[in-house]
Amino acid sequence: MAAANRGTLLIRGGLLAETGLRRAAPADILVRDGVVAELGQGLAAPEGTEIVDASGLVLHPGLVNAHTHGHGGLARGQGDKWTLELLLAAAPWISGGRSLQDKKLSTLLCAAEMVAKGCTAAYDLYFEFPLPSQDGLDAVAEAYDEVGMRAVIAPMVADRTMYEAIPGLMDAMPDRLRDAVSAMRAKPPEETLAAMSGVLRNWRWAGRDIRAAVAPTIPHHCSTAFLCGCRDLAREHGVAMHSHVGESKLQALTGIRTYGRTLLAEMDAHGLVDENFTAAHGVWMDDEDLKLMAGRGASIAHNPGSNMKLGNGMFRLRRALDLGVNVGIGTDGVNSSDNGNMYEAMRLASFTSKVQVPDPARWASVEEVYAAATQGSARAMGFKDIGAIAPGMKADIVFLDLTALHWMPHHWTVNQIVHAEDATAVRHTMIGGRFVYRDRKHTTLDVAKLAPLAEAARDRLEELNASAHGLFEKLEPVIASLCPAMAARPYHLNRYLCEAPASQI
């Protein structure tokens, strides 16, 4: 991230959001060298201190996005009525052919949106094909650094394509399509692992709070040897690991069919699940999976927006919390849920917990959702010094304008942050004591210049990826027929709103 403010500043007159209080209370915040030094009322300002007037503003810790994809920035708004498998099939079309400049621009668009919407750190599972590259991931890190965000960047890797990983999918294709997708095979596992090793060995961003991690993208897209290779790389370099686990019912069924046990149990059998492991989605995790996650100290990144848009079902937030799992909240990529708004992600997380059972005692509270989007996500990212406004924590602070209509009147602060805020009240966003977004304007980049760059990239990439688009249009009916049919098979857990025949819905 951009360098923290090395001076001293005193934030005066604001109202500090706290889960223990119904309404935010006045508090001054003394920040020294980007870190909260003291909280209180009427704090004295040391000589040379910059005074920040926060009158009429609610202050809350920066939201932390536990799961997103920076490569989605240039692929926003491309699909509707797509399952996860259709989204994956569309990847060469909507995300292919990227130059280094495209990779940075795509991430810049995502990071700029997140900062403007109160998010100060993100766990980014970035995808490069055919291999992760030092130059490409440097471009991604440069984007976060330019905007001023903290990040964990985990290149997504696998040694099987979706077509090889889903039983029967290749066999269901006509010969011409089978030949086309066969040509898109992943690189040999040793080549991908060597590329990842090079990235981790030469990572130069950790001092900027932009860390690297490893992301075997989906367990059954990886051979056992490849999963173990990812595990060994993560341990060798002391980095975290992140994977999509139990996102769709098709994934869950494939795990049982392939391994005779759940995907998580398979990963755990090979030592991948520990306190440094995050599972994205977890929609189709059963109680034994959740207990395993809790026992290992692992985290789940809950992405309610994409879970619903891609038709994957509803995550059992209440159950996961009751069983002791650390849960963070994410937006997923803007190529699958169309925005990077963590306020919306919190609202959806709260709402989806409340439509699964009729008993309010079994719903997640706003305090729990708020904690998940701050402290829970920070823990998933491996950061111990963000996610709260307290002495010793980094000064990542969001300032909300109480003159916004949805704050009139101001009744219950955390409730309104989760259920009413839509990011339009964000006046400032501070990261490390530095305003990266002030008076509703970015301080580190000219957003107006991004629009023509994005439009030009779209036009160029549409032309460049035209053949991939044509291939997707041929693949779509096959995948749209076979994969839902496979997902209709019985599983011991139901995470859909309704499994009645369509005529009865």
C-alpha positions as CSV (number, residue, x, y, z in Angstrom):
1,M,0.0,0.0,0.0
2,A,1.0,3.6,-0.2
3,A,3.2,4.7,2.7
4,A,1.4,5.4,5.9
5,N,1.3,8.9,7.3
6,R,4.5,9.3,9.3
7,G,3.3,12.2,11.4
8,T,0.8,12.7,14.2
9,L,-2.9,13.6,13.6
10,L,-5.9,14.0,15.9
11,I,-9.3,13.1,14.7
12,R,-11.8,15.2,16.7
13,G,-15.5,15.4,17.1
14,G,-16.5,12.1,15.4
15,L,-18.8,9.4,16.6
16,L,-17.1,6.0,17.0
17,A,-19.1,2.9,16.0
18,E,-18.8,0.1,18.5
19,T,-20.8,-3.1,18.6
20,G,-21.4,-2.7,22.4
21,L,-23.2,0.6,21.9
22,R,-26.6,1.1,20.3
23,R,-25.5,4.6,19.1
24,A,-22.0,5.6,18.3
25,A,-20.4,7.8,21.0
26,P,-18.1,10.8,20.7
27,A,-14.4,9.9,20.7
28,D,-11.2,11.5,19.7
29,I,-8.6,9.4,18.0
30,L,-4.9,10.2,18.2
31,V,-2.9,8.6,15.3
32,R,0.9,8.4,15.3
33,D,2.8,7.1,12.3
34,G,-0.3,5.5,10.9
35,V,-1.2,3.6,14.1
36,V,-3.9,4.4,16.6
37,A,-2.1,5.7,19.7
38,E,-5.0,6.7,21.9
39,L,-8.8,6.9,22.1
40,G,-10.7,9.3,24.4
41,Q,-12.6,12.5,24.7
42,G,-10.9,15.9,24.8
43,L,-7.5,14.5,23.9
44,A,-4.7,17.0,23.9
45,A,-2.9,17.5,20.6
46,P,0.9,17.2,20.7
47,E,2.8,20.0,19.1
48,G,2.8,19.8,15.3
49,T,-0.3,17.5,15.2
50,E,-2.6,17.8,12.3
51,I,-6.2,18.2,13.4
52,V,-9.0,16.4,11.5
53,D,-12.5,17.7,12.1
54,A,-14.9,14.7,12.1
55,S,-18.0,16.6,13.3
56,G,-21.2,15.1,11.9
57,L,-19.4,11.9,10.9
58,V,-19.6,8.3,12.1
59,L,-16.3,6.5,12.1
60,H,-15.8,2.7,11.7
61,P,-12.9,0.5,10.9
62,G,-12.1,-0.1,7.2
63,L,-14.1,-3.0,5.8
64,V,-12.0,-6.0,4.8
65,N,-12.9,-7.9,1.7
66,A,-12.1,-11.6,2.4
67,H,-12.4,-12.8,-1.2
68,T,-12.3,-11.0,-4.6
69,H,-10.7,-11.3,-8.0
70,G,-8.8,-8.3,-9.5
71,H,-8.8,-9.8,-12.9
72,G,-12.6,-9.3,-13.0
73,G,-12.4,-5.5,-13.2
74,L,-12.4,-5.5,-17.0
75,A,-15.0,-8.3,-17.2
76,R,-17.8,-6.7,-15.2
77,G,-21.4,-7.1,-16.4
78,Q,-20.8,-9.8,-18.9
79,G,-23.1,-12.6,-17.9
80,D,-26.6,-13.4,-16.6
81,K,-28.2,-16.7,-15.8
82,W,-24.7,-18.2,-15.6
83,T,-23.9,-21.0,-13.2
84,L,-20.4,-21.1,-11.7
85,E,-19.4,-23.6,-14.4
86,L,-20.6,-21.3,-17.2
87,L,-18.6,-18.4,-15.7
88,L,-15.5,-20.7,-15.7
89,A,-16.2,-21.6,-19.3
90,A,-16.4,-17.9,-20.2
91,A,-13.1,-17.1,-18.7
92,P,-11.0,-17.2,-21.9
93,W,-13.5,-14.9,-23.5
94,I,-14.0,-12.3,-20.7
95,S,-10.6,-12.5,-19.1
96,G,-8.2,-13.6,-21.8
97,G,-5.6,-11.8,-23.8
98,R,-4.6,-9.4,-21.1
99,S,-1.4,-7.2,-21.4
100,L,0.5,-6.1,-18.3
101,Q,-1.3,-2.7,-18.6
102,D,-4.6,-4.5,-18.7
103,K,-3.8,-6.5,-15.6
104,K,-2.9,-3.4,-13.7
105,L,-5.9,-1.5,-15.0
106,S,-8.3,-4.3,-14.2
107,T,-7.1,-4.3,-10.6
108,L,-7.0,-0.5,-10.4
109,L,-10.7,-0.4,-11.3
110,C,-11.5,-2.8,-8.5
111,A,-9.3,-1.2,-5.8
112,A,-10.5,2.3,-6.6
113,E,-14.1,1.1,-6.2
114,M,-13.4,-0.7,-2.9
115,V,-11.7,2.3,-1.4
116,A,-14.5,4.6,-2.4
117,K,-16.9,2.2,-0.7
118,G,-15.2,1.9,2.6
119,C,-13.0,-1.1,2.0
120,T,-9.3,-0.8,3.0
121,A,-7.9,-4.3,2.4
122,A,-8.7,-7.2,0.1
123,Y,-7.8,-10.9,-0.4
124,D,-7.4,-11.1,-4.2
125,L,-7.3,-14.4,-6.0
126,Y,-5.8,-13.2,-9.3
127,F,-5.8,-15.4,-12.4
128,E,-3.2,-15.5,-15.1
129,F,-3.2,-18.0,-18.0
130,P,-1.3,-20.1,-18.7
131,L,1.0,-19.4,-15.8
132,P,1.3,-16.9,-12.9
133,S,4.1,-14.4,-13.8
134,Q,6.3,-12.2,-11.8
135,D,5.6,-9.2,-14.1
136,G,1.9,-9.8,-14.0
137,L,1.6,-10.0,-10.3
138,D,3.9,-7.1,-9.9
139,A,1.4,-5.1,-12.0
140,V,-1.5,-6.2,-9.7
141,A,0.5,-5.2,-6.6
142,E,1.4,-1.9,-8.2
143,A,-2.4,-1.2,-8.7
144,Y,-3.1,-1.8,-5.0
145,D,-0.1,0.3,-4.0
146,E,-1.1,3.1,-6.2
147,V,-4.6,3.2,-4.8
148,G,-3.2,2.9,-1.3
149,M,-4.9,-0.4,-0.2
150,R,-3.6,-3.4,1.8
151,A,-3.9,-6.7,0.0
152,V,-3.1,-10.4,-0.1
153,I,-2.6,-11.5,-3.7
154,A,-3.0,-15.2,-4.3
155,P,-2.5,-16.4,-7.8
156,M,-5.1,-19.0,-8.8
157,V,-3.4,-22.2,-10.1
158,A,-4.5,-25.7,-11.1
159,D,-3.2,-28.6,-13.2
160,R,-6.6,-29.6,-14.6
161,T,-9.1,-27.7,-16.5
162,M,-12.8,-27.6,-15.6
163,Y,-13.5,-29.9,-18.5
164,E,-11.1,-32.5,-17.1
165,A,-12.3,-32.0,-13.5
166,I,-16.0,-32.5,-14.0
167,P,-16.8,-36.2,-14.6
168,G,-18.5,-36.8,-17.9
169,L,-18.2,-33.3,-19.2
170,M,-15.7,-34.0,-22.0
171,D,-17.6,-37.1,-23.0
172,A,-20.8,-35.1,-23.5
173,M,-19.2,-32.9,-26.1
174,P,-19.2,-33.3,-29.9
175,D,-15.8,-34.2,-31.2
176,R,-15.1,-30.7,-32.5
177,L,-15.8,-29.1,-29.1
178,R,-13.8,-31.8,-27.3
179,D,-10.8,-31.1,-29.5
180,A,-11.2,-27.3,-28.9
181,V,-11.2,-27.5,-25.1
182,S,-8.5,-30.2,-25.0
183,A,-6.2,-27.6,-26.6
184,M,-6.7,-25.4,-23.5
185,R,-5.0,-27.8,-21.1
186,A,-3.2,-26.4,-18.1
187,K,0.6,-26.4,-18.0
188,P,2.3,-29.4,-16.4
189,P,2.1,-29.2,-12.6
190,E,5.9,-28.9,-12.1
191,E,6.0,-25.9,-14.5
192,T,3.2,-24.1,-12.6
193,L,4.7,-24.9,-9.2
194,A,8.1,-23.6,-10.4
195,A,6.4,-20.4,-11.6
196,M,4.7,-19.9,-8.3
197,S,8.0,-20.6,-6.5
198,G,9.6,-17.8,-8.5
199,V,6.9,-15.4,-7.7
200,L,7.1,-16.1,-3.9
201,R,10.9,-16.0,-3.9
202,N,11.0,-12.6,-5.5
203,W,8.0,-11.0,-3.8
204,R,8.9,-7.4,-2.9
205,W,5.7,-6.0,-1.6
206,A,5.3,-7.4,1.9
207,G,6.8,-4.2,3.4
208,R,3.9,-2.3,1.8
209,D,1.3,-4.6,3.4
210,I,0.7,-6.3,0.1
211,R,1.4,-9.9,0.7
212,A,1.5,-13.0,-1.4
213,A,-0.4,-16.3,-0.9
214,V,-1.1,-19.5,-2.8
215,A,-4.5,-20.4,-4.3
216,P,-5.1,-23.9,-5.7
217,T,-8.2,-22.7,-7.3
218,I,-10.7,-25.5,-6.7
219,P,-9.6,-28.8,-5.1
220,H,-10.8,-31.2,-7.7
221,H,-9.2,-29.1,-10.4
222,C,-5.9,-30.1,-8.9
223,S,-4.2,-33.5,-8.7
224,T,-3.2,-34.7,-5.3
225,A,0.5,-34.1,-6.1
226,F,-0.3,-30.6,-7.2
227,L,-2.3,-29.8,-4.0
228,C,0.6,-31.1,-2.0
229,G,3.0,-29.0,-4.0
230,C,0.9,-25.9,-3.2
231,R,0.9,-26.9,0.5
232,D,4.7,-27.2,0.5
233,L,5.2,-23.9,-1.3
234,A,3.0,-22.1,1.3
235,R,4.9,-23.6,4.1
236,E,8.3,-23.0,2.6
237,H,7.6,-19.3,2.1
238,G,5.4,-18.8,5.2
239,V,2.4,-17.6,3.3
240,A,-1.3,-18.4,3.5
241,M,-3.5,-20.5,1.2
242,H,-6.9,-19.9,-0.2
243,S,-9.2,-22.1,-2.3
244,H,-12.8,-22.3,-3.5
245,V,-14.3,-25.2,-1.5
246,G,-17.9,-26.3,-1.6
247,E,-19.0,-23.3,-3.7
248,S,-21.4,-25.2,-5.9
249,K,-23.4,-28.4,-5.4
250,L,-21.7,-29.8,-8.5
251,Q,-18.3,-29.3,-6.7
252,A,-19.7,-31.1,-3.6
253,L,-21.0,-34.1,-5.6
254,T,-17.8,-34.3,-7.5
255,G,-15.8,-34.5,-4.3
256,I,-17.8,-37.4,-3.0
257,R,-17.7,-39.2,-6.4
258,T,-13.9,-38.6,-6.9
259,Y,-12.6,-39.1,-3.3
260,G,-15.3,-40.8,-1.4
261,R,-15.3,-37.9,1.0
262,T,-15.9,-34.1,0.9
263,L,-13.5,-31.8,-0.8
264,L,-12.5,-30.3,2.5
265,A,-11.9,-33.7,4.1
266,E,-9.7,-34.6,1.0
267,M,-7.7,-31.4,1.5
268,D,-7.3,-32.0,5.2
269,A,-6.1,-35.5,4.6
270,H,-3.1,-34.0,2.8
271,G,-2.4,-31.3,5.4
272,L,-3.7,-28.2,3.6
273,V,-6.3,-27.1,6.2
274,D,-4.8,-25.1,9.1
275,E,-5.0,-21.7,10.7
276,N,-3.5,-20.1,7.5
277,F,-6.2,-21.6,5.2
278,T,-9.2,-19.9,3.9
279,A,-12.1,-21.6,2.1
280,A,-14.1,-19.4,-0.2
281,H,-17.9,-19.8,-0.1
282,G,-18.3,-23.1,1.8
283,V,-22.0,-23.2,0.8
284,W,-22.0,-27.0,0.6
285,M,-20.0,-27.7,3.7
286,D,-21.7,-30.0,6.1
287,D,-21.4,-30.0,9.9
288,E,-18.4,-32.3,9.8
289,D,-16.7,-29.9,7.4
290,L,-17.5,-26.9,9.6
291,K,-16.3,-28.6,12.7
292,L,-13.0,-29.5,10.9
293,M,-12.6,-25.9,9.9
294,A,-13.1,-24.7,13.4
295,G,-10.8,-27.3,14.9
296,R,-8.0,-26.3,12.5
297,G,-8.5,-22.6,13.1
298,A,-9.2,-22.1,9.4
299,S,-11.5,-19.4,7.9
300,I,-14.4,-19.2,5.5
301,A,-14.9,-16.3,3.1
302,H,-18.6,-15.8,2.8
303,N,-19.7,-14.3,-0.6
304,P,-23.5,-13.9,-0.5
305,G,-23.7,-11.9,-3.7
306,S,-22.1,-14.3,-6.0
307,N,-23.6,-17.3,-4.1
308,M,-27.0,-16.1,-5.2
309,K,-26.2,-14.7,-8.7
310,L,-24.5,-17.9,-9.8
311,G,-27.3,-20.0,-8.2
312,N,-25.0,-21.8,-5.7
313,G,-27.3,-21.6,-2.7
314,M,-27.2,-20.1,0.8
315,F,-24.3,-20.4,3.2
316,R,-25.2,-21.4,6.7
317,L,-23.7,-18.4,8.5
318,R,-25.4,-19.0,11.8
319,R,-24.3,-22.6,11.9
320,A,-20.7,-21.8,11.0
321,L,-20.5,-19.2,13.8
322,D,-22.1,-21.5,16.3
323,L,-19.6,-24.2,15.5
324,G,-16.7,-21.8,16.1
325,V,-15.6,-21.1,12.5
326,N,-13.9,-17.8,11.8
327,V,-16.0,-16.2,9.0
328,G,-15.0,-13.2,6.9
329,I,-17.2,-11.6,4.2
330,G,-16.3,-10.9,0.6
331,T,-17.8,-9.4,-2.5
332,D,-16.2,-12.0,-4.9
333,G,-15.1,-10.7,-8.2
334,V,-17.0,-8.0,-10.1
335,N,-17.2,-10.5,-13.0
336,S,-19.5,-12.7,-10.9
337,S,-21.3,-10.3,-8.5
338,D,-20.8,-7.1,-10.4
339,N,-19.6,-4.7,-7.7
340,G,-17.0,-4.4,-4.9
341,N,-19.4,-2.9,-2.4
342,M,-18.7,-4.5,1.1
343,Y,-21.8,-2.7,2.5
344,E,-23.9,-4.6,0.1
345,A,-22.1,-7.8,1.0
346,M,-22.8,-7.3,4.7
347,R,-26.5,-6.5,4.0
348,L,-26.8,-9.7,1.9
349,A,-25.0,-11.8,4.5
350,S,-27.5,-10.6,7.1
351,F,-30.5,-11.1,4.9
352,T,-29.6,-14.6,3.6
353,S,-29.1,-15.7,7.2
354,K,-32.7,-14.6,8.0
355,V,-34.6,-16.4,5.2
356,Q,-33.3,-19.9,5.9
357,V,-35.3,-20.7,9.1
358,P,-38.3,-19.0,10.8
359,D,-36.8,-18.7,14.3
360,P,-35.0,-15.3,14.8
361,A,-32.8,-17.0,17.4
362,R,-31.1,-18.9,14.6
363,W,-30.4,-15.8,12.5
364,A,-27.0,-13.9,12.4
365,S,-27.1,-10.5,14.2
366,V,-25.9,-7.3,12.7
367,E,-23.1,-7.3,15.2
368,E,-21.9,-10.7,14.0
369,V,-22.1,-9.6,10.4
370,Y,-20.2,-6.4,11.1
371,A,-17.5,-8.3,13.0
372,A,-17.2,-10.8,10.1
373,A,-16.6,-8.0,7.6
374,T,-13.9,-6.4,9.8
375,Q,-12.2,-8.6,12.3
376,G,-13.2,-11.9,10.7
377,S,-12.0,-10.9,7.3
378,A,-8.8,-9.5,8.7
379,R,-8.1,-12.8,10.4
380,A,-8.7,-14.7,7.2
381,M,-6.1,-12.4,5.5
382,G,-3.6,-13.0,8.3
383,F,-3.6,-9.4,9.6
384,K,-3.7,-8.9,13.3
385,D,-3.5,-5.1,13.3
386,I,-6.5,-4.1,11.2
387,G,-10.3,-4.6,11.5
388,A,-10.8,-2.5,14.6
389,I,-10.2,1.1,15.8
390,A,-8.1,0.6,19.0
391,P,-4.7,1.5,20.4
392,G,-2.0,-0.4,18.5
393,M,-4.2,-1.0,15.4
394,K,-3.4,0.5,12.1
395,A,-5.5,3.6,11.4
396,D,-7.7,2.3,8.7
397,I,-10.8,4.4,9.3
398,V,-14.0,5.1,7.2
399,F,-15.9,8.4,7.8
400,L,-19.6,8.3,7.1
401,D,-21.7,11.5,6.6
402,L,-24.6,11.7,8.9
403,T,-26.4,14.1,6.6
404,A,-27.0,11.2,4.2
405,L,-30.7,10.5,4.0
406,H,-30.4,6.9,5.2
407,W,-28.8,8.2,8.4
408,M,-31.9,10.3,9.2
409,P,-32.6,9.7,12.0
410,H,-29.5,8.0,13.5
411,H,-30.9,5.2,15.8
412,W,-28.7,2.2,15.9
413,T,-25.2,2.7,14.4
414,V,-24.1,-0.8,13.6
415,N,-27.5,-1.8,12.4
416,Q,-27.6,1.1,10.0
417,I,-24.0,0.4,8.8
418,V,-25.1,-3.2,7.9
419,H,-28.7,-2.7,6.7
420,A,-28.9,0.9,5.5
421,E,-25.5,2.0,4.3
422,D,-24.9,1.7,0.6
423,A,-21.6,3.5,0.4
424,T,-23.1,6.8,-0.6
425,A,-22.4,8.2,2.8
426,V,-18.7,7.5,2.6
427,R,-17.0,11.0,3.0
428,H,-13.4,9.8,3.6
429,T,-11.4,6.6,3.7
430,M,-8.1,6.6,5.6
431,I,-5.5,3.8,5.4
432,G,-2.6,3.9,7.8
433,G,-3.4,7.4,8.9
434,R,-3.4,8.7,5.3
435,F,-6.5,9.8,3.4
436,V,-6.6,7.8,0.2
437,Y,-10.2,9.0,-0.4
438,R,-11.1,12.5,0.9
439,D,-14.3,14.5,0.4
440,R,-15.5,11.8,-2.0
441,K,-12.4,12.0,-4.2
442,H,-9.4,9.7,-4.6
443,T,-6.2,11.4,-3.5
444,T,-3.8,9.0,-5.2
445,L,-5.2,8.7,-8.7
446,D,-7.3,10.5,-11.3
447,V,-10.4,8.3,-11.7
448,A,-11.6,10.3,-14.7
449,K,-8.6,9.0,-16.6
450,L,-9.5,5.4,-16.0
451,A,-12.8,5.5,-18.0
452,P,-11.3,6.0,-21.5
453,L,-8.6,3.5,-20.7
454,A,-11.2,1.0,-19.6
455,E,-13.3,1.6,-22.8
456,A,-10.3,1.3,-25.0
457,A,-9.3,-2.0,-23.3
458,R,-12.8,-3.3,-23.7
459,D,-12.9,-2.6,-27.4
460,R,-9.4,-4.2,-28.0
461,L,-10.1,-7.2,-25.8
462,E,-13.5,-7.8,-27.5
463,E,-11.8,-8.1,-30.8
464,L,-8.8,-10.1,-29.5
465,N,-11.1,-12.6,-27.7
466,A,-13.7,-12.9,-30.5
467,S,-12.9,-16.5,-31.2
468,A,-13.0,-17.4,-27.5
469,H,-16.4,-15.8,-27.4
470,G,-17.5,-17.9,-30.3
471,L,-16.3,-21.1,-28.6
472,F,-18.2,-20.2,-25.4
473,E,-21.4,-19.8,-27.4
474,K,-21.0,-23.3,-28.7
475,L,-20.1,-24.7,-25.2
476,E,-22.8,-22.9,-23.4
477,P,-25.7,-25.2,-24.3
478,V,-23.7,-28.3,-23.4
479,I,-22.6,-27.0,-20.0
480,A,-26.0,-25.4,-19.3
481,S,-27.6,-28.8,-19.9
482,L,-25.2,-31.3,-18.3
483,C,-24.0,-29.4,-15.2
484,P,-27.4,-28.6,-13.7
485,A,-28.5,-32.2,-14.4
486,M,-25.5,-33.4,-12.5
487,A,-26.2,-31.0,-9.7
488,A,-29.8,-32.3,-9.4
489,R,-28.5,-35.6,-8.0
490,P,-29.1,-36.2,-4.3
491,Y,-26.6,-34.8,-1.7
492,H,-26.9,-35.1,2.0
493,L,-27.2,-31.3,2.4
494,N,-29.6,-28.9,0.8
495,R,-28.6,-25.3,0.4
496,Y,-31.1,-24.2,-2.2
497,L,-34.2,-22.2,-1.3
498,C,-36.4,-24.8,-2.9
499,E,-35.8,-28.1,-4.7
500,A,-39.3,-28.5,-5.9
501,P,-39.9,-29.0,-9.6
502,A,-40.0,-25.8,-11.6
503,S,-43.7,-26.1,-12.1
504,Q,-44.3,-25.9,-8.4
505,I,-42.0,-22.9,-7.6
